Amino acid sequence: MENTLLITGASSGIGREFAHIHAENGGDIVIVARREELLLTLKSELEEKEVKVKVIVKDLTEPDAVKSIYEELKAEGIQIDFLINNAGFGLRGNFVELPWEQQHQMMQLNMIALSEMTYLFVNDFVKRNKGKILNVSSTASLMPGPLQAVYFASKAYVAFLNNALAEELRNTKITVTNLMPGATESEFAKTSGMDKTALFRKTSTARSVAEAGYEGMLKGKLDVIAGVSFSQKILFKMIPLLPKKMLLKQIRKMQEV
């Protein structure tokens, strides 16, 4: 395999579009997700573009999943040149009422699995002094999120990790890009319970968000905000200036059904 991208959460939404974009650029791909049937369908579609595709069916909420993926690729001699950590999910509801097991799984996937995947492969990148990483956070990383407390916090963790790692690697040929999508057409809205809220009344396409993120990764950008309007971008810049209690009430209102 050559010019190889490893992407998690590849079975649908933004992840699926990342895979298609990379294939259209002539690169081989390792696609990772839980749902084998969707991955095999995607594999067939990608191979029509005359690229090599490896499927790995893994549930990244399992503690040993990331290490297993890394060891499998090492055993097969597959070198990863690009890494996109896209897998993640959210839950809407009060922190004290949502099942702890589900919130723990969210933290395992959104933060721990992403961090471990980044750690293992960035060490290989450092040895070669070459590689590009794109970790998907969210515009949710810019603020606290009442009714999605853990999700917003997990995405803030991802954004801070991305930026810090980018600085640590500043004098290398390795880049780390932080992608912050806004409301996007994907399964995320339904699985998180956000599809009926004000935040998701207007969404961007998964393709447009993936294109912005992929281009930003190739250019080695630090941050990419995608799938938001110009007025939303202005609002995000104003967040640090707003009284926090007012901000929290407004965010909560936007997430109520």
N, C-alpha and C positions, 0 to 999 in steps of 0.2 A: 504494500500500500504506500502511496506517495501523497505528500501535501495533505496529511490526514488530520481531520477534525474529529474530536470526540465531543459529543453533545448529549447532555442528560435532559430528560423530559422531552424526548424527541417525537413522541407518538402523536402529538396534536399541537394546535395553536402556534405560538411563536417558535417553539422548538422545531416543529415540523417544517416551518418556513426557513429557518436557519439551514436545515439539512438540504433543502432544495436549492437555496442560494449558493451554498458551497459546491454542490454538485454542478450547478450551472457554471461555476468558475473552474471546473475541471478537477476538483479535489476529491479524494477518497474520504470515507466517513465511517465512524463508529457511532452507532445510534443506541442509546440506552433509555429504557423505560420499563414499566411494569407489564404493559399489555402487549403480549407477543403477537397477537393477530394484527394489531395496528402497525407494529414495527415491521412485520413481514410484508404488509401492503406497501408501506413506505419504501422498504428495500426494493421492491419490484419497480416502483415509480422512479427511484433514484438510478437504478441500474440501466434504465432506458436512456439515461444521459451518459452512459458508458463510463461509469466510475465504479470502483469497488466499494462494497458496503458490508460491514460486519454488524450483526445484531447481537446485543447483550440484553437479556431479559433479567432485570434486577429491581427489587424494591429497595430504594435507597433509604427508607426509614429503618431498615434492618442494620444493626450496628456493624456487621462485617462486610456489608455489600461493597463499599468503596474499595477496600483492600482486595477483595476478590476480583473486582474488575481490573485493578492495576496489575495484579499477579497474572491474570489470564492474558492480558495484552503483552506483558513481558515474556511470558512463556511462548507466545506465538511470534515474538520478534516484531511486533507492530509499534512503530514509533509515532507518537502523537506530536503534531506540530502546532495545532490550535486546540484550545480547550474552551468550551462554552458550558458553564454551569447554569442551566436554565430551569431545572426541576424545582418545583416549589408549590405550596398550596396555602390557602387561607381559610379562616373560619370567622363568621360574623356572629356576634353575641357577647353578652357580658362575660368577663373573665371568670367570675365566680360560678357561672352557670354552665359554661361549656365543659364537656368531659375532659378531665385532665389528660387522659391517655391520648386523645386526639391533639391536644395542644403540645404535648411532649413529642409526638410524631412530627408535628409541624416544625418544632425547634430542631429536631434531629435532621430533617430534610433540608430546611431552609438555611440552617447555620452549620451544623456539625458535618453533614455529608459534603456540603459545598467546601467547607474549610479543608477537610481531609483530602478531597479530590484535588483541590488547588495545591495543597502542600506536597502531595506525592508527585504530581506532574511538574510543578514548578522546579523541584529539585533536579529533574531530568533536563528541564529547559536551561537551568543554570550551568549544568555540566557542558551543554552545547553552546551556551550563550546565545540562545535563539528560541523564540516562541512567543505566542500571543494568547492572552487569556481574556475572556469576556465573562464576567459574572453578572447575572441578572438580578438587580435589586428592584426598586420601584420608586415612583414618586412618593409613595408612602414612607420612604426612608427620610423624608424631609421634615416630618412632624410626628407627634404622638397620635395614636389612633383609637380613641374610645370606641368600643364595640368591635374593634379588631386589635386589641392591645398587643397580643403576642405577635401577630403578623406584622404590624407596623414596626415593632421593636426588632423583629428578626431581620427585616429589610434594612433597617438603620445599621444593624451589625454588618450586613453584607457590604453596604456602601462604604462604611468606615474601614473595613478590612481591605476592600479594593483600593481605596485611595492610599492607605498606609503602605500596602505592598508595592504599589506603583512607585512610591517615593523610595522605598528600600531598594528597588531594582532600577532606579533612575540612570545609573551609570552602566547599565547592561543593554543588550539588544532584545530584552524581554519587556513586553508591555502588558499592563493590566487595565482593562476598560470597565467602567461601571455603567451598566445600562439601566436607566430608570424609566420604564414604560408607565404611561398613564392608563386610563381605562381602555382595554383592548378586547376585541372580539375573540373569545376563547372559552374553553371549558371552565376556566378559573372563576368567572362570575357566578356560574351555576353552582359549582362545588363549594364556593365560599359563602353563598347566599347573598351575593352583592348584585345579582342581576335585576333586582326590583328596586334598587336604591337610586337616588339622584345622581350619584357618581357615575353610574353606568347607563344613563339615559342617552348619552352620545359616546360612541366608541370608535377607536381607530382599527384598521385592519391589522391582523397579525403579520401580514406580509410587509406592510409599510414600517412597522416597528422593527421587524427583523432586518429589513434592509438598512435602516438607520443604525442599528446596533452592529451589524456586520461591517458596514463601511467604517464606523467609528473604531472597531477593533483593528481593521487593516491599517488605519491611519495612526493607531496607538493613542487615541484620545483618552483623556482621563475620565471624563463624564460625558454621557450621552442621554439627554432627555428626549423621549420619543412618544408620539401619540398624544400630544397635548396641544391646545390652541395657544396662540400668542398671548391672549389675556391670562391664560392659566400660567404660562411661564412667568409673566409679570407678577402674578399672585404668589408664586413660589418664592420669588426673590424678596417679597415683602414679609414672608413668614417670620423671620427673626425680629422684625420690628413690631409685630402685632402683640397686644396683651395676651398672655398665655391662656387665661381663663376664657377670654372671648374666642380664641382660636379653638380651644378644646370643645366648646359648646357648638361652634360652627361645624367642626369635623363630625361630631356626634350626630348632628342634625342631618348631615349629608348621607349618613350611613343608616339612618332609620328607615324602616319600610312603612 
